[in-house]
Amino acid sequence: FMLIPMLHDHKREEHGSILKDLARIVDEGALVPLIDEKSFKFDQVTDAYQHLVSGKATGKIVIEM
């Protein structure tokens, strides 16, 4: 699944089918995002980046506005 082909209308139906399957898998609870337990405020972006590169982050890091 790639964004660029979709933006250029390349195999749009095929990508749509992939997204539908992915949505079903998420809805069934079979795919759960891995999110780090520590979140950061927007003005802490530098701290968030340092947390990421430190190797201590597990999964995605949340930055709140």
C-alpha positions, 0 to 999 in steps of 0.5 A, a space after each residue: 500500500 503506497 500513498 503516491 500511486 493513490 494520489 495519482 489515481 494508479 490502481 485506486 480500486 486495488 488500494 481501496 480494497 486494501 484499506 477496506 480489509 485493513 479497516 476490518 482487521 482493525 475493527 476486529 481488534 486483530 491489529 492494535 497500534 503500539 503507542 509509547 506510554 509517554 506522551 508529549 505536549 507540542 512544545 516538547 517536540 525536542 524532548 519527544 525526539 530525544 526519547 525516540 532516538 534514545 531507544 527507550 520509546 516503544 512504538 509510536 510517540 504521541 505529541 498533543 497540540 
